[in-house]
């Protein structure tokens, strides 16, 4: 789990980009839940 959301620079289909050297894969199992979280907290406002 990502503890500090402020460090996320980019989210694309398959990974979360924290900085130029740090990428986290976004697995199929979590993709829908993570997308729903983003929509609820940031995009849906």
N, C-alpha and C positions, 0 to 999 in steps of 0.2 A: 504494500500500500504506500502511496506517495503521501508523505506527511505534510509537506509544504507546497500547496498548490501554486503559490506565487512563483515558484521556480520553473514551472512549465512554460516553455517558449512556443511550442508548436505541438499540435496533435494531428497526425494524418491517419490513413486507414490502418496502417500496421505498426505504428510506433508512436511513442511519446518522446519528444525532444526536450531535454532539460538544459543542455548547453551544446556547444560545438563538438564536444567529445563524448557526451553521455546520451545514449538512446535506450529506451526501454521498449521491448516488444509488447504489443497489445494483442493478447491472445484472443481467439474466437470466443472462448468461454466468458471473458470479461468485457468484450467490446460493446455489447448492447447495454450492459449496466453502466459502463463508463460514459457512453454516449447519452444515456438518460440523465445521468448526474450532471454532465455539462449543460445539457439543455435546460434542466431545472434550475441550476445555480447561476449560469452565466448567459446563455443564449436566450432563454425564455423570459428574461426580465424586461 
